[in-house]
Amino acid sequence: MKNAEPGNTWETVMRVVYPVKDAEQTLPLYAIDWTRPHAAETTLDSRIDMRRLEFGSMNQSTLQRLLRGAGSSTGVTCDSFSITGRTSLTLNDRGHMSGCTFFNAFPASYWRRWTAVKTVRFTVSIVGNAKISVFRSTGRGLIYPVAERVVQTEDSAVSVCVDVPMVGLMDGGYFWFDAESLDGPVTVTDAAWAVPRSARTAEHDTSMSIAITTFNRATYCMNQLRAIAGSSALRKRLDTVYCTDQGSDLVCEQEGFTEVSADLGKQLAYIQQANLGGSGGFSRGMYETVKAGDSDFVLLLDDDAVSEPESILRSIQFSDYTIRPVLVGGGMFHLDNRTMLYTQGERINPQRMWMYPSKSMGYNHDFSVEPLRDSPDRHQRIDEDFNGWWMCLIPVAVMKKIGLSLPVFIKFDDIEYGLRAGKAGFPTVCLPGVAVWHQAWHDKDPARSWEEYFTERNRWIAALLTYPDTPPRMLLETLYGDASLGLRFVYSAMALHHMALKDIMRGPQYLVDCLPTKLGEVRELRAQYPDAQVEDSFEAFPEPVGEVESPKNHPSTMKSRYKAAVGLIAASFVRNVDPDKAMRPDAAISARDAAWTWLAFDHVNSALVTTADGNGVAWLKRDNKRFRQGMLEGYRLTRRILRNWRRLSAQYRAYGISSMETWARIFEG
């Protein structure tokens, strides 16, 4: 292969791949039909976003035309080509495809920011009469041609090679190729992006272990193991898959496990242990990886995620070149809408101790409607505070320095770890082209489950560890959180909040000691409340008087939400409604309306509310006495924590709560 610089050898760090399974659901993430790119006015002049919109001057006809135009797009198409293999596609006669897609556009700006690579090489093999065009973009989403090659061959394959300099990429930008048939079908195979091996910072050929933790999701976990076993390229970089089974529906008893286990051989370590939650399962894989001393990285991978094996390979190939150790995360696509990206990078608001999308990019971007090529904001390089542990590659060197996960069962373990790593000088990079498909959160409502305890407790433990001197707005956040629950009649969750705050003050030793047993205590407490009594049929309750429509005009900012909540809280303090006198529900409220707003409960005293998963219904009743008691208890406990903030923070930080030694005691116990 021709070298751009004398003495250089090139290493492929990103193969262009295509889906051979579920292509009808995922193909727009890999390749799309070419259409003429268009540059929005905001891409060319960012000052446009500084202008105020004058909605008062817009009449109804103008608004309707605007909405019709916005909704007229039918999304991308994939009709000019067909997938013929994992690394090959065939263009139809006069077909024209683009590789400016999530999985196959090279994330050049990330390589420019985090590695010493100065030039990237694109190669592809062509059979037929075709034009290959290579493009680059900037962080503003502007597109520039790099090179164009015309190939004319009937039978034998012709290789195309283009070297692309890493320029103009500080704020963002991608590289990609388009292929066009000039006459007849064209076969495009083995496209890849390579970088000079001399830019590697890893001094040897690195390897990884994979940590999967599972609890009664045996079939999902089996799918993960099969995907890993079936990827020969990935297995060349793999030491061990640590599969930590914490359930009773065991993975080892599933059909096909014997064959997968035999296939993986020494690359599989199957571990059974008590249910210590996600933090305990992932920490076991981290612990075993460090103890074995064979791997340079450990990849945390959710058992119920659907992985793209190439993503795993890309994460370690990127890590081989980073100028300092980084945590390499992956994005999360919706499992029930496979082209919709839930998030690609999140940050933490230090005042609220809550996450938000980086650069206000928003959640839930559908690439089948707005492809990467036509989404200029998606060409920005994004910085993150943490990455969800649906998929995250962590260097062993980082674990040796900062320890493992907090022993917190579930919730906020991944967030705290990313913040801890960042403070120690190890940033998190959520690399485009790296992702999994995972069940999204819209079918979940943690407030109506035992998970609410762990969310509240771990959120503030993370705050104690991250911000030892200046606490977040803990008082306001706690009061707003309690009010939001109480105004929805979810009094069990208020009780779980207060249990969490009390447990925080019991210190780090209690956190470690209660890890195996706390879930049972939480469930026992929650079961004492009426909102936790769920039936599987509406017929178990009296017929509701009416039905609540979806509330309109939701408060759009936290300030407006706080303001709206104050009036409802005041009314709840002065009113007296006895839940025992409710003979019939006032209304039925859908899970969607009940989950995200308390406005649906404003004018009712009791309601039948469906569960988030759609499998049950509960009769929730207003109880003003319980609400008042809960609000005052939350205030009292929060004030106590704030008065002792620095002492508690120092206590947790001095304990070594996430160390190898602490986890060794937990696992031995």
C-alpha positions in Angstrom: 0.0 0.0 0.0 1.3 3.4 -0.9 2.3 5.5 2.1 1.7 9.3 2.5 4.8 9.5 4.6 8.0 7.5 4.1 8.2 4.5 6.5 4.6 4.7 7.6 2.4 1.7 7.8 -1.4 2.2 8.1 -3.8 0.6 10.4 -7.5 0.3 9.7 -9.4 1.8 12.6 -12.9 1.9 11.1 -14.3 -0.5 8.6 -17.3 0.6 6.6 -19.9 -2.0 7.5 -23.6 -2.7 6.6 -26.4 -4.5 8.4 -27.0 -8.1 7.5 -29.7 -8.4 10.1 -32.7 -6.1 10.6 -31.6 -4.0 7.7 -35.1 -2.8 7.1 -35.0 -1.2 10.5 -31.5 0.1 10.7 -30.2 0.7 7.1 -30.4 4.5 7.2 -27.8 4.4 9.9 -25.3 2.8 7.5 -26.0 4.0 4.0 -28.7 6.1 2.3 -29.7 7.3 -1.2 -27.8 10.4 -2.4 -29.8 13.6 -2.6 -28.6 17.0 -3.2 -27.2 18.5 0.1 -28.8 21.7 1.2 -27.4 24.3 3.6 -29.8 25.9 5.9 -29.5 29.7 6.3 -28.5 29.2 10.0 -25.5 27.1 8.9 -24.2 30.0 6.8 -25.1 32.8 9.3 -25.4 31.9 13.0 -26.6 35.4 13.8 -30.0 34.3 12.5 -30.6 32.4 15.8 -30.2 35.7 17.7 -33.3 37.2 16.1 -36.6 37.0 17.9 -39.6 35.4 16.3 -42.7 37.6 15.9 -45.5 35.1 16.2 -48.0 38.0 16.6 -47.5 38.9 12.9 -48.3 35.3 11.8 -51.8 34.6 10.7 -53.4 31.1 10.7 -52.9 30.5 7.0 -49.2 31.2 7.3 -48.9 28.9 10.3 -50.7 26.1 8.5 -48.4 26.4 5.4 -45.4 26.3 7.7 -46.6 23.2 9.5 -47.4 21.5 6.2 -44.0 22.2 4.9 -42.3 20.9 8.1 -44.3 17.7 8.0 -43.9 17.0 4.2 -40.6 15.1 4.4 -40.9 11.4 3.9 -37.4 10.8 5.3 -34.5 9.1 3.6 -34.7 6.3 1.1 -32.4 3.3 0.5 -33.6 2.2 -2.9 -30.6 2.8 -5.2 -28.5 -0.1 -3.8 -28.7 -3.4 -2.0 -26.7 -4.9 0.8 -24.7 -7.9 -0.4 -22.5 -8.6 2.6 -21.2 -7.2 5.9 -18.7 -5.0 4.0 -20.2 -4.9 0.5 -23.1 -3.3 -1.4 -24.2 -3.2 -5.0 -25.4 -0.1 -6.7 -28.3 -0.3 -9.2 -27.7 1.0 -12.7 -27.3 4.8 -12.2 -27.7 4.3 -8.5 -26.2 6.8 -6.2 -25.5 6.2 -2.4 -24.1 8.3 0.4 -22.0 7.1 3.4 -22.7 10.2 5.4 -24.4 8.2 8.1 -24.0 7.6 11.8 -22.2 4.3 11.6 -20.1 4.9 8.5 -19.0 8.6 8.5 -15.6 8.9 10.0 -15.7 11.1 13.1 -12.7 13.1 12.1 -13.0 15.9 14.6 -12.9 13.4 17.5 -9.7 11.9 16.1 -8.3 15.5 15.6 -9.1 16.4 19.2 -8.1 13.3 21.1 -5.2 11.8 19.0 -2.1 12.9 17.2 -3.3 11.7 13.8 -2.7 14.3 11.0 -3.9 12.3 7.9 -6.5 9.7 7.4 -6.5 7.2 4.4 -9.7 6.1 2.7 -9.7 2.9 0.7 -12.4 1.0 -1.2 -12.6 -1.7 -3.8 -14.8 -1.2 -6.9 -16.1 -3.4 -9.7 -18.0 -1.6 -12.4 -18.2 1.9 -13.9 -18.5 4.3 -11.0 -17.6 7.6 -9.5 -16.3 7.7 -6.0 -16.4 11.1 -4.2 -14.9 11.8 -0.8 -16.2 14.7 1.3 -15.5 16.4 4.6 -17.6 18.7 6.8 -16.9 21.3 9.4 -18.4 21.8 12.8 -21.0 24.1 11.2 -22.2 21.3 9.0 -20.7 22.9 5.8 -19.7 20.2 3.2 -16.5 20.4 1.0 -15.3 18.0 -1.7 -12.0 16.3 -1.0 -11.4 14.1 -4.0 -13.2 12.4 -6.9 -12.2 9.1 -8.6 -13.7 7.6 -11.7 -13.4 3.8 -12.1 -14.1 1.8 -15.2 -13.8 -1.9 -14.9 -16.0 -4.8 -15.9 -14.8 -7.8 -14.0 -11.7 -7.2 -11.8 -11.8 -5.0 -8.7 -10.0 -1.7 -8.7 -8.8 -0.2 -5.5 -9.3 3.5 -4.8 -7.1 5.3 -2.2 -7.5 8.8 -1.0 -5.5 10.5 1.8 -7.4 13.2 3.7 -5.6 15.8 5.8 -7.0 16.5 9.3 -7.7 20.3 8.8 -10.6 22.5 9.8 -11.8 20.1 12.4 -11.4 21.8 15.8 -15.1 22.4 16.3 -16.4 19.3 14.5 -16.6 17.6 11.2 -16.7 14.2 9.5 -15.2 12.4 6.4 -17.3 10.2 4.2 -17.6 8.8 0.7 -20.4 8.7 -1.9 -20.6 6.2 -4.7 -22.4 6.6 -8.1 -23.0 4.1 -10.8 -22.1 5.7 -14.2 -23.4 2.7 -16.2 -24.7 -0.7 -15.0 -24.4 -2.2 -11.5 -21.5 -1.4 -9.3 -20.1 -3.5 -6.5 -18.6 -1.5 -3.6 -16.6 -3.6 -1.1 -14.1 -3.3 1.8 -14.3 0.4 2.3 -12.2 1.5 5.3 -10.6 4.4 7.1 -7.0 3.9 8.2 -4.5 6.1 10.1 -0.6 6.0 10.3 0.4 3.4 12.9 3.2 5.8 14.0 0.6 7.9 15.7 -0.3 5.2 18.2 0.2 5.9 21.8 -0.3 2.3 22.9 3.1 0.7 23.0 1.9 -2.8 22.3 -1.1 -4.6 20.8 -3.8 -4.0 23.3 -6.7 -6.2 24.3 -10.0 -5.8 26.3 -12.3 -7.8 28.5 -16.0 -7.3 28.4 -18.2 -7.1 31.6 -21.8 -8.1 31.3 -24.1 -8.2 34.3 -27.5 -9.8 34.1 -30.5 -10.4 36.3 -33.2 -12.7 34.9 -32.7 -11.5 31.4 -31.1 -14.7 30.3 -32.3 -14.7 26.7 -31.1 -11.1 26.1 -27.7 -12.0 27.6 -27.5 -15.0 25.4 -27.9 -12.8 22.4 -25.0 -10.6 23.6 -22.8 -13.7 24.0 -23.7 -15.0 20.5 -23.0 -11.6 18.9 -19.6 -11.5 20.6 -18.8 -15.1 19.7 -19.7 -14.5 16.1 -17.4 -11.5 15.5 -14.0 -12.9 14.6 -12.4 -9.4 14.3 -13.6 -8.5 17.8 -12.4 -11.8 19.3 -8.9 -11.1 18.1 -8.8 -8.2 20.6 -10.8 -10.0 23.4 -9.3 -11.6 26.5 -12.4 -12.5 28.6 -16.1 -11.9 28.7 -17.0 -11.8 32.4 -20.7 -12.7 32.5 -21.9 -12.0 36.0 -25.3 -13.7 36.6 -27.2 -12.4 39.6 -30.6 -13.9 38.9 -32.6 -17.1 39.3 -33.3 -17.5 35.5 -29.8 -18.6 34.8 -28.0 -17.9 31.6 -26.1 -21.2 31.9 -29.4 -23.1 31.7 -30.5 -21.5 28.4 -30.7 -23.4 25.2 -27.5 -22.8 23.2 -25.3 -21.8 26.2 -23.3 -25.0 26.0 -22.4 -24.3 22.3 -21.6 -20.6 22.9 -19.5 -21.4 25.9 -17.6 -24.0 24.0 -17.1 -21.6 21.1 -15.8 -18.8 23.4 -13.7 -21.3 25.4 -11.3 -19.5 27.7 -12.7 -16.2 26.5 -15.8 -16.7 28.7 -15.8 -16.5 32.5 -19.3 -17.2 33.8 -19.8 -16.0 37.4 -22.8 -16.4 39.7 -23.3 -14.1 42.7 -26.0 -12.6 44.8 -28.0 -9.7 43.3 -25.8 -6.7 43.9 -27.4 -4.6 41.2 -25.8 -3.2 38.1 -23.0 -1.6 40.1 -22.2 -4.9 41.7 -22.3 -6.8 38.5 -20.3 -4.4 36.5 -17.8 -4.0 39.4 -17.3 -7.7 39.4 -16.3 -7.6 35.8 -14.0 -4.6 36.5 -12.6 -6.3 39.5 -11.8 -9.6 37.7 -10.2 -7.7 34.8 -7.9 -5.7 37.0 -7.0 -8.8 39.1 -6.3 -11.0 36.0 -3.9 -8.4 34.7 -4.3 -9.4 31.0 -6.3 -6.6 29.6 -5.7 -3.0 28.8 -9.4 -2.1 28.9 -12.8 -3.4 30.1 -16.0 -2.7 28.2 -19.1 -2.4 30.3 -22.0 -3.7 28.2 -25.7 -4.0 29.2 -27.2 -7.4 29.0 -30.3 -6.3 27.3 -28.7 -4.0 24.8 -28.4 -5.0 21.1 -24.8 -4.4 20.2 -23.2 -3.6 16.9 -19.9 -5.6 17.3 -18.1 -3.2 15.0 -18.8 -0.5 17.6 -16.9 -2.4 20.2 -13.9 -2.8 17.9 -13.9 0.9 17.0 -13.9 1.9 20.7 -10.6 0.1 21.4 -9.0 1.1 18.1 -9.7 4.7 18.9 -8.3 4.2 22.5 -5.0 2.9 21.0 -4.4 6.4 19.6 -5.7 8.8 22.3 -3.1 11.2 23.6 -4.1 10.3 27.2 -6.4 7.7 28.7 -10.1 8.4 28.1 -13.3 6.6 28.7 -14.9 5.8 25.3 -18.7 5.7 25.4 -21.3 4.9 22.9 -24.6 6.4 22.0 -27.9 4.8 22.7 -30.5 4.1 20.0 -34.1 3.2 20.8 -34.8 -0.5 20.6 -38.3 0.2 19.5 -37.4 2.8 16.9 -34.0 1.7 15.6 -33.0 4.8 13.7 -33.7 7.2 16.6 -30.7 8.2 18.7 -31.7 8.9 22.3 -28.4 10.6 23.2 -24.9 11.1 22.0 -23.2 12.7 25.0 -24.6 14.2 28.2 -23.5 16.6 30.9 -24.4 17.3 34.5 -25.9 20.5 35.7 -24.0 21.0 39.0 -26.8 23.1 40.6 -29.5 20.5 39.9 -27.3 17.4 39.9 -29.2 16.2 36.9 -28.2 15.4 33.3 -28.9 17.3 30.1 -27.8 16.8 26.5 -24.5 18.3 25.5 -24.7 21.6 23.5 -28.5 21.6 23.8 -28.6 19.0 21.0 -31.7 17.5 22.5 -32.7 13.9 22.9 -34.3 11.5 20.3 -32.9 12.5 16.9 -34.3 10.3 14.1 -31.7 9.7 11.4 -34.3 8.2 9.0 -36.0 11.6 9.0 -33.0 13.9 9.4 -29.9 12.2 8.1 -26.5 13.2 9.4 -25.8 14.9 6.0 -28.7 17.3 6.5 -28.3 17.8 10.3 -25.6 20.5 10.6 -25.8 20.7 14.4 -24.9 17.0 14.5 -21.5 17.7 12.9 -20.3 19.5 16.0 -17.8 17.8 18.2 -19.4 17.2 21.6 -17.8 17.0 25.0 -19.4 14.9 27.8 -19.3 14.6 31.5 -20.2 10.9 31.5 -21.6 8.1 29.4 -24.3 5.7 30.2 -23.2 2.2 31.0 -25.2 0.6 28.3 -21.8 0.7 26.6 -18.5 2.2 28.0 -14.9 1.3 27.5 -12.7 2.1 30.5 -8.9 1.8 30.6 -7.5 -0.5 33.3 -5.1 2.3 34.1 -8.1 4.5 35.1 -9.6 1.8 37.3 -6.2 1.3 39.1 -6.1 5.0 39.9 -9.7 5.9 40.8 -11.2 2.5 41.7 -14.4 0.8 40.5 -18.1 1.7 40.7 -19.8 2.9 43.8 -21.6 0.1 45.6 -25.0 1.7 45.1 -26.9 -1.2 43.4 -28.3 0.9 40.5 -28.7 4.5 39.3 -26.0 7.2 39.1 -23.1 4.8 39.3 -22.2 5.6 35.7 -22.7 9.3 36.2 -20.5 9.5 39.4 -17.8 7.4 37.7 -17.6 9.7 34.7 -17.4 12.8 37.0 -14.8 11.1 39.2 -12.7 10.1 36.2 -12.9 13.6 34.8 -11.7 15.2 38.0 -8.7 12.8 37.9 -7.9 13.9 34.4 -9.6 11.1 32.4 -12.3 12.6 30.2 -15.2 10.8 28.6 -15.6 10.7 24.8 -18.9 9.5 23.3 -17.6 8.5 19.9 -19.9 8.8 16.9 -20.1 5.5 15.0 -20.2 3.7 18.4 -23.6 2.8 19.8 -26.0 0.1 21.0 -29.8 -0.3 20.8 -31.4 -0.3 24.2 -34.9 -0.1 25.6 -35.8 3.6 26.0 -37.2 5.2 29.1 -40.6 6.2 27.8 -42.1 2.9 29.0 -40.7 3.4 32.5 -41.7 5.6 35.5 -39.1 5.2 38.3 -41.3 7.2 40.6 -43.8 4.4 40.7 -41.3 1.7 41.4 -38.6 0.8 44.0 -36.0 2.5 41.7 -36.9 5.9 43.1 -35.1 5.2 46.3 -31.8 4.5 44.6 -32.2 7.5 42.2 -32.6 9.9 45.1 -30.0 8.4 47.4 -27.3 7.9 44.8 -27.9 11.3 43.2 -26.9 13.0 46.4 -24.1 10.6 47.2 -22.6 11.5 43.8 -23.0 15.2 44.7 -21.3 14.7 48.1 -18.3 13.1 46.4 -18.1 15.4 43.4 -18.8 18.8 45.1 -17.4 18.6 48.6 -17.3 22.3 49.3 -20.4 23.7 47.5 -23.5 21.6 47.5 -26.0 21.8 44.7 -29.4 23.3 45.3 -30.3 20.3 47.3 -33.1 21.9 49.4 -34.9 23.3 46.3 -34.4 20.0 44.4 -35.7 17.9 47.2 -38.7 20.0 47.9 -39.6 20.1 44.2 -39.1 16.4 43.8 -41.3 15.6 46.8 -43.9 18.0 45.6 -44.0 16.5 42.1 -44.6 13.1 43.6 -47.1 14.2 46.2 -49.1 16.2 43.7 -49.4 13.0 41.7 -50.5 11.1 44.8 -47.4 8.8 44.7 -46.8 9.0 48.4 -44.7 5.8 48.4 -42.0 7.6 46.4 -42.0 10.5 48.9 -41.4 7.9 51.7 -38.6 6.3 49.6 -37.0 9.8 49.2 -36.9 10.3 53.0 -35.6 6.8 53.5 -32.8 7.6 51.1 -31.9 10.9 52.9 -31.8 9.1 56.3 -29.5 6.4 54.9 -27.1 9.0 53.4 -26.6 10.3 57.0 -25.8 6.8 58.2 -22.5 7.0 56.3 -20.5 4.9 53.8 -20.1 1.8 56.0 -23.9 1.4 56.0 -23.9 1.9 52.2 -21.6 -1.1 51.8 -23.3 -3.2 54.4 -26.8 -2.8 53.0 -25.9 -3.5 49.4 -27.2 -7.1 49.3 -30.3 -6.4 51.4 -31.5 -2.9 50.7 -33.7 -3.8 47.8 -35.9 -6.0 50.0 -36.3 -3.2 52.6 -37.2 -0.7 49.9 -39.9 -3.0 48.4 -41.3 -3.7 51.9 -41.7 0.0 52.6 -43.2 0.8 49.3 -45.7 -2.1 49.6 -47.3 -0.3 52.6 -48.7 2.5 50.4 -52.0 2.5 48.3 -50.3 3.7 45.2 -48.2 0.5 45.1 -51.3 -1.7 45.0 -51.6 -2.7 41.4 -54.3 -4.8 39.7 -54.2 -6.3 36.3 -57.7 -5.1 35.3 -59.8 -2.0 35.5 -62.6 -4.2 36.6 -61.0 -4.6 40.0 -62.0 -1.0 40.7 -65.2 1.1 40.5 -65.9 2.8 37.2 -64.3 6.2 37.1 -66.6 9.3 36.7 -64.7 10.6 33.7 -61.3 10.8 31.9 -58.6 13.4 32.1 -57.4 14.8 28.8 -53.7 15.5 28.3 -52.9 18.8 30.0 -52.1 21.7 27.7 -49.6 24.5 28.1 -47.1 22.6 30.2 -44.5 24.8 32.0 -41.6 24.9 29.7 -38.8 25.9 32.0 -37.7 24.9 35.5 -38.5 28.4 36.8 -42.1 28.2 35.4 -42.4 24.7 36.8 -41.4 25.9 40.3 -43.8 28.8 40.0 -46.7 26.6 39.0 -45.9 24.1 41.7 -46.0 26.7 44.5 -49.7 27.4 43.9 -50.6 23.7 43.9 -48.5 23.0 47.0 -50.2 25.9 48.9 -53.6 24.6 48.0 -52.6 21.1 49.1 -51.5 22.5 52.5 -54.8 24.2 53.2 -57.2 21.6 51.8 -58.2 18.5 53.6 -59.2 15.5 51.5 -59.7 12.2 53.3 -58.7 9.3 51.0 -60.9 6.9 52.8 -64.0 8.8 51.6 -63.3 8.2 48.0 -66.0 5.7 46.8 -65.3 6.1 43.1 -62.4 7.4 41.1 -62.9 10.8 39.7 -61.1 10.0 36.4 -58.8 7.7 34.5 -55.3 9.0 33.7 -53.0 7.5 31.2 -49.5 6.4 32.2 -48.0 9.0 29.9 -49.9 11.9 31.5 -49.3 10.6 35.0 -45.5 10.2 34.5 -44.3 13.6 33.5 -46.7 16.2 35.0 -48.8 16.8 38.1 -51.1 19.0 36.1 -53.3 16.0 35.2 -54.1 15.6 38.9 -55.0 19.2 39.6 -58.8 18.9 39.6 -59.2 15.3 40.8 -59.1 13.7 44.2 -58.6 10.2 43.1 -57.8 8.5 39.8 -57.2 5.1 38.1 -53.7 5.4 36.7 -52.1 2.8 34.4 -48.6 1.6 35.0 -45.8 2.7 32.7 -45.5 -0.8 31.1 -49.2 -1.0 30.4 -49.7 -4.2 32.4 -51.6 -2.8 35.4 -53.6 -0.1 37.0 -53.7 1.4 40.5 -56.2 3.7 42.3 -54.3 6.7 43.5 -56.0 9.0 46.0 -55.3 12.5 47.3 -54.2 12.5 51.0 -53.4 16.0 52.0 -52.4 15.1 55.5 -49.8 12.6 54.2 -48.6 15.3 51.7 -48.0 17.9 54.4 -46.2 15.5 56.6 -44.0 14.3 53.7 -43.1 17.9 52.6 -42.1 18.9 56.1 -40.1 15.7 56.6 -38.2 16.2 53.3 -37.4 19.8 54.4 -36.2 18.7 57.8 -33.9 15.9 56.4 -32.5 18.1 53.7 -31.6 20.9 56.0 -29.9 18.4 58.2 -27.7 17.1 55.4 -26.9 20.6 54.2 -25.7 21.6 57.8 -23.4 18.6 57.8 -22.4 18.7 54.1 -18.7 19.0 54.4 -18.4 16.5 57.2 -20.5 13.9 55.3 -18.5 14.6 52.1 -15.2 14.1 53.8 -16.5 10.9 55.5 -17.6 9.4 52.1 -14.4 10.5 50.3 -12.1 9.1 53.0 -13.7 5.7 53.2 -12.4 4.3 50.0 -15.9 3.2 49.1 -15.1 2.3 45.5 -11.7 0.7 46.0 -10.6 -2.8 45.0 -10.3 -3.7 48.7 -13.9 -2.6 49.5 -15.3 -4.6 46.6 -13.2 -7.6 47.6 -14.9 -7.6 51.0 -18.3 -7.3 49.3 -17.7 -10.2 47.0 -16.2 -12.4 49.7 -19.3 -11.6 51.9 
